[in-house]
Amino acid sequence: MPARPGRYNLITDVGGLKVGSAQDEGVQTGVTVIRPDARAVAAVWVGGGGPGTRETDALGADTLVDAVDAVVLAGGSVYGLAAADGVAVALGAAGEGYALRVAPGVPVSPIVPAAILYDLANGGNKKWGETPPYRALGMAALKDVRAEFALGRAGAGYGARAGQEQGGVGSASAATHDGVVVGALAAVNPHGAVRMPGTNAYWAWPYEQDGEFGGARPPADFKLDLDDWGAAKSNPGMMAPPASSGRTNTTIACVATNVALTPAEAQRVAKMAAAGIARAVRPAFAPFDGDVVFCLSTAQIERSADRPFVLARIGELAAGCLARAIARGVHEAR
């Protein structure tokens, strides 16, 4: 039997996960929180040339902490990292987090890795002085966590631009005949284009399920110019001026599975899942993108036999889900 999208076709089809979003329409920015029901093994892949992250070093396979309490994706560039502060404060106040030593009066330490995208130049009132909205948005998104959540212009993708198109938040899932579930969520703000030049077809079209991003296909006579990026923010094929350098773009994402993984195994899945960005965006991993992919394991089922094959299977499903999530984010934002 083929793998098919789960009940919601969202990352929350992975049991033990919920997602919350909050946005500020006046500022045109937002935050998305991925919240496991219980602390989850996590890893991260950082591949773009201009990343903005928090707590990613703590996710190494050889570090002390092997699980997280939440993952935060945010707009706002460096200001958006404060969203994770809000989430950590709220979780800590509830007594949730890592405790090296349990003792009266010693607070726990919530582990909340985060990644940001650049939406500062995409409109909205950014004159926030010394009070950017991200800490409050992080707390609001945490309070909003649920199984079903909005796609398109929502959360971390509210102010995003995907090439020359409106960006957004997308998600997708895949469930297999033997109980493996994989999902992906992306905030889509790349420098590159998500559609094939001169067509309505998404680069991710071969992976589309049930018309989830419109069903457009490239014409039979489509011929690719290898130096034409289409509706990217700049395009050498059209002699457009180059984009400015720095953290001005980015696709930030999280993939997840219900299969129990070690931190090292989650790291391999995160690396494999990053192929989904290259399947859906052209160019990907550019010097001016801050592409980041987190991986979570909710450990609801075990698959002990032929472990390398299991990891290869999960990683490939995650890459396909991420490509679909990117296309869905832009499609829903339209």
VOGU-3710 file (C-alpha; in Angstrom, 3 decimals, decimal comma):
1> mparpgrynl> 0,000/0,000/0,000  1,346/3,478/-0,844  2,101/6,123/1,768  -0,644/8,725/1,878  -1,186/12,054/3,646  -2,420/11,705/7,195  -5,769/12,825/8,597  -4,956/16,544/8,564  -2,102/16,498/6,022  -0,184/18,495/8,627
11> itdvgglkvg> 2,863/17,876/10,787  0,437/17,246/13,657  -0,485/13,902/12,078  2,668/12,811/13,897  1,214/11,752/17,226  2,262/13,848/20,196  2,696/17,166/18,359  0,710/20,378/18,295  1,346/23,679/16,534  0,418/27,228/17,498
21> saqdegvqtg> 0,680/30,474/15,574  0,386/34,148/16,352  0,825/37,177/14,115  0,740/40,947/14,280  -1,076/42,263/11,211  0,127/45,818/11,750  3,767/44,777/11,931  3,202/42,045/9,295  5,146/39,379/11,091  4,502/36,353/13,247
31> vtvirpdara> 5,643/33,292/15,173  4,950/29,556/14,935  5,589/27,126/17,803  5,911/23,352/17,403  5,102/21,835/20,772  5,527/18,137/21,654  3,241/16,716/24,329  6,349/15,320/26,037  9,982/16,354/25,669  11,139/15,122/22,260
41> vaavwvgggg> 14,514/14,072/20,862  15,629/16,753/18,402  18,343/17,610/15,920  19,025/20,382/13,437  20,604/20,952/10,034  21,836/24,469/9,227  22,638/24,877/5,550  21,955/28,417/4,408  24,646/31,062/4,178  22,915/33,556/6,501
51> pgtretdalg> 21,252/31,640/9,362  19,778/33,094/12,528  19,320/30,508/15,267  19,128/29,864/19,000  20,126/26,738/20,989  21,199/24,803/17,893  24,592/23,909/19,409  22,750/22,230/22,267  21,244/19,730/19,812  24,534/18,034/18,949
61> adtlvdavda> 24,532/14,272/19,379  27,392/14,563/21,901  25,868/17,252/24,121  24,201/16,993/27,521  20,605/17,714/26,503  18,980/15,181/24,169  15,397/16,476/24,050  13,537/19,761/23,629  10,375/21,295/25,020  9,392/23,264/21,892
71> vvlaggsvyg> 10,735/24,560/18,584  10,119/28,150/17,513  10,060/29,560/13,982  9,736/33,334/13,727  9,859/36,321/11,461  11,721/39,419/12,512  15,311/38,463/11,744  17,460/38,796/14,892  14,578/40,414/16,790  12,487/37,298/16,213
81> laaadgvava> 14,774/35,155/18,354  13,101/36,792/21,349  10,011/34,696/20,569  11,829/31,715/22,065  12,392/33,750/25,253  8,630/34,123/25,610  8,058/30,413/25,073  10,822/29,460/27,506  9,487/31,805/30,191  5,958/30,430/29,865
91> lgaagegyal> 7,120/26,819/29,963  9,444/27,472/32,882  6,649/29,123/34,836  4,646/25,924/34,337  7,556/23,833/35,646  8,342/22,291/32,267  11,929/21,946/31,106  15,272/20,288/31,716  16,475/19,923/35,301  20,114/19,075/35,922
101> rvapgvpvsp> 19,350/19,024/39,631  15,863/18,965/41,111  15,806/21,150/44,205  13,354/23,556/45,852  13,682/27,064/44,474  15,811/26,009/41,477  13,979/26,742/38,206  13,984/24,222/35,388  15,503/25,190/32,044  13,142/24,813/29,065
111> ivpaailydl> 15,071/23,882/25,926  13,581/25,913/23,081  15,668/26,031/19,900  14,596/28,577/17,310  15,265/29,850/13,809  14,256/33,122/12,181  13,560/34,490/8,722  13,989/38,019/7,430  10,726/39,885/6,867  11,840/43,349/8,013
121> anggnkkwge> 11,614/44,851/4,509  8,308/43,242/3,548  5,968/45,974/4,785  4,286/46,690/8,089  5,154/49,078/10,888  8,521/48,027/12,231  9,019/51,152/14,375  8,866/49,209/17,621  11,702/51,005/19,420  12,828/48,939/22,391
131> tppyralgma> 9,750/46,708/22,483  9,664/44,356/19,471  6,550/42,145/19,549  8,239/38,763/19,356  8,393/37,765/23,020  4,654/38,362/23,331  3,979/36,638/20,011  5,917/33,582/21,180  3,818/33,340/24,334  0,612/33,814/22,326
141> alkdvraefa> 1,585/31,123/19,829  2,332/28,686/22,665  -1,139/29,271/24,107  -2,618/28,579/20,652  -1,165/25,090/20,087  -3,619/22,664/18,488  -3,866/19,778/16,026  -5,323/21,830/13,160  -3,759/25,170/12,297  -3,852/27,757/9,525
151> lgragagyga> -1,572/27,662/6,486  -0,531/30,497/4,183  -0,311/33,967/5,723  -0,076/32,871/9,319  2,469/32,633/12,092  6,110/32,806/11,096  5,146/33,081/7,430  2,819/36,050/7,801  5,280/38,567/6,365  7,265/36,146/4,211
161> ragqeqggvg> 8,083/36,498/0,501  8,887/33,438/-1,598  10,930/34,907/-4,408  8,587/37,491/-5,932  5,466/35,842/-4,504  3,735/35,980/-1,156  5,297/33,425/1,174  3,649/31,656/4,053  3,485/28,653/6,353  2,962/25,242/4,787
171> sasaathdgv> 2,708/21,728/6,135  2,260/18,174/4,862  2,376/14,601/6,131  2,792/11,009/5,003  1,529/7,864/6,736  2,644/4,377/5,722  0,832/1,040/5,797  2,899/-0,109/8,789  2,319/2,856/11,082  5,232/5,170/10,297
181> vvgalaavnp> 4,125/8,811/10,182  6,299/11,698/9,012  5,361/15,367/8,740  6,885/18,705/7,852  6,188/22,355/8,517  7,926/25,242/6,741  7,916/29,022/6,927  8,651/29,882/3,308  10,671/33,032/2,634  13,383/31,974/0,145
191> hgavrmpgtn> 15,387/34,111/-2,226  14,645/31,528/-4,892  11,477/30,747/-6,835  9,029/27,977/-5,981  7,572/27,763/-9,513  9,096/26,685/-12,778  9,886/29,700/-14,986  6,973/30,846/-17,132  4,495/28,328/-15,681  2,110/27,917/-12,746
201> aywawpyeqd> 3,704/24,583/-11,871  5,608/24,320/-8,617  9,062/22,755/-8,642  7,617/20,309/-6,101  4,853/19,127/-8,467  6,099/15,505/-8,765  5,470/15,073/-5,028  1,982/16,608/-4,929  -0,797/14,580/-3,318  -4,481/14,987/-4,182
211> gefggarppa> -4,091/18,456/-5,710  -2,896/19,900/-2,403  -1,218/22,870/-4,118  -3,406/23,352/-7,161  -2,497/20,494/-9,479  -0,628/22,628/-12,054  1,790/20,739/-14,283  4,544/22,024/-16,601  3,688/22,060/-20,314  4,914/19,114/-22,347
221> dfkldlddwg> 7,317/21,334/-24,286  8,838/22,992/-21,217  12,579/23,441/-21,604  14,660/24,645/-18,686  17,214/27,397/-19,081  19,837/26,333/-16,562  20,614/29,978/-15,707  16,992/31,128/-15,364  15,708/31,182/-11,788  12,224/32,336/-12,731
231> aaksnpgmma> 10,416/34,530/-10,211  13,237/34,583/-7,680  14,132/37,816/-5,909  16,900/38,195/-8,480  17,524/36,242/-11,655  20,742/35,970/-13,691  18,724/34,773/-16,665  16,843/38,088/-16,745  19,880/40,234/-15,948  18,168/41,433/-12,778
241> ppassgrtnt> 20,287/43,253/-10,184  21,627/40,964/-7,477  19,927/40,816/-4,136  21,659/42,366/-1,166  23,683/40,052/1,005  22,886/39,182/4,591  19,999/37,450/6,315  17,378/38,725/3,889  15,615/35,475/2,989  15,330/31,914/4,353
251> tiacvatnva> 13,223/28,764/4,492  12,990/27,543/8,074  11,372/24,215/8,765  10,715/21,353/11,138  10,180/17,704/10,232  8,948/15,090/12,658  8,268/11,377/12,971  6,516/9,103/15,425  9,419/6,608/15,229  11,810/6,616/18,186
261> ltpaeaqrva> 15,164/8,108/17,122  18,423/8,780/18,904  19,885/12,296/18,602  22,384/11,059/16,007  19,614/9,405/13,996  17,494/12,553/14,155  20,516/14,458/12,830  20,688/12,165/9,795  16,957/12,606/9,132  17,293/16,400/9,355
271> kmaaagiara> 20,101/16,304/6,782  18,117/14,099/4,427  14,983/16,212/4,870  16,872/19,300/3,708  16,759/17,809/0,207  13,103/18,835/0,231  14,121/22,488/0,062  16,199/21,814/-3,060  13,246/19,971/-4,599  10,922/22,917/-4,038
281> vrpafapfdg> 13,070/26,085/-4,354  15,555/27,243/-6,995  18,187/28,208/-6,034  18,374/26,672/-2,563  20,916/27,120/0,256  22,195/30,360/-1,284  24,650/32,658/0,522  21,784/35,027/1,342  19,399/32,316/2,630  19,433/31,108/6,222
291> dvvfclstaq> 17,920/27,678/5,576  17,448/25,581/8,720  15,671/22,241/9,271  14,848/20,842/12,731  13,887/17,209/13,277  11,728/15,921/16,147  10,981/12,362/17,250  7,906/11,791/19,417  8,980/8,149/19,946  5,503/6,640/19,827
301> iersadrpfv> 6,605/3,513/17,961  9,811/1,465/17,730  11,398/0,115/14,563  14,473/-1,845/15,628  15,166/-4,140/12,652  17,392/-2,944/9,772  17,959/0,453/11,322  19,843/2,105/8,410  16,959/1,240/6,079  14,451/2,675/8,561
311> larigelaag> 16,390/5,939/8,707  16,660/6,126/4,926  12,926/5,606/4,639  12,062/8,271/7,221  14,535/10,733/5,717  13,128/10,335/2,212  9,535/10,688/3,438  10,607/13,818/5,338  12,227/15,323/2,221  9,077/14,713/0,199
321> claraiargv> 6,870/16,162/2,928  9,068/19,247/3,200  8,944/19,876/-0,566  5,146/19,616/-0,421  4,942/21,845/2,656  6,911/24,586/0,890  4,621/24,537/-2,141  1,514/24,421/0,073  2,704/27,433/2,057  2,943/29,588/-1,057
331> hear> -0,212/28,164/-2,617  -2,300/28,804/0,516  -0,866/32,323/0,845  -2,151/33,183/-2,632
//
